[in-house]
């Protein structure tokens, strides 16, 4: 899924997003994550969010510890980092949402790999 725009300024890549309930999101070629948002399912007790970073600046990608998502509560992780930084969630990064009833991941397309 995704919705695209032309970028809010000349020179910016297009922005797009994907969404769902629970599941796995893999960052596509030519993009990096700009935001992660989810909501804990009220009937699951609590959920979790797990992130495995990848990208040009990541040399040893390993999944981080699960981030708890309390039942009925939102989690927001804004990612304003620039492409190529050691903190980027670039191409091939994997985000797993478990026990959530909604998620939304935003991206910026930069055209690289």
N, C-alpha and C positions, 0 to 999 in steps of 0.2 A: 504494500500500500504506500501511498505517499501523496502529498500535495506540494506543488512547486510554485515558487515565485521567481522573479527576475533578480532578486537581491535588492536590498534597500538602498544601496549606493552603487554607482558605477564601479566596477572592479571586484565587487563581492560576488561570490558564487551563489547559486540558487540554494534556497533553504527547502527542506522537505521533512516529512515525519512518517513514522509508522506507529500503529497502535494496535491494541488487542486486550485480552483479559489476562491470561497467563501464557508463558511460553518463552521462546528464545529469539533474540534479535542478534543478527550478525551484521556488522557495519559493512556496507557495500563498497566496491572499488570507487575511488575518487571522492570519498566523503569522510567526515569525522563527526563525532557526537558533540552537540552543543547543549543538550539537556536530557535528563532522565527524570521521569515522573511516574509514580504508581500509587495505587490505593490498595490497602489490605482488605481482603475479602472478609466479610463479617461472619461467614459460616465456616471459615477455615481455621479459626483460632488465631493464628498469625501466619504471616508469609515471610518470604525472604527475597532478596535481590542479590545476585552474585555477578561480579564483573571480572572478565578476563581481558586485560588490555592488550592491544596490538597496534602496530603502526611503525613507521620508519625509525622512530626514536626508541622503541621498545626492543631490547635485545634478548630478554628472557621472560616471555609472557607466562604468567602464572595467575590462576584465579585467586582473587582476594577472598577474605573471609566473608561469609554470608552476612548481609546487612538485614537485621530484623525489620519487618514491616508489620506493625501492630494491626490487629483486626480493626477495620473501620477507620484507619488513619492513613493520611497521605504521606508520601516521601518525595522530596524534590532534591535533585542534585543538578545544580547549574554548572555547566562546563564551559567557561569562557576562554579556555586555553587555546593557544594558537596551534595550528597544524605544525608538526615537527618538534613540539616541545616534549620533554620527558613525561609529561602528564597526559598526553593526548590519548584519546580513545579513537584510533584511526582504523583503517581498513583491516578487517578480520577480527576486530574486537568482538567479544561475545558478552551479551547481557542476558541473564536468565531471571525471569520473574516466576516465582512459585507462590501459590496461595494468595494471589492478587485477583481482584475483579476488574482491574483496568490498568493499562500502562500506555505511555506515550513517550516516544524517543524522538528528539529533534536532531537534524543533521545539517551540515553545511557542505555543499559540493564544491570541491576545489579542482576537480578534473584530473588529479594524479592517480597513482596506484598505491 
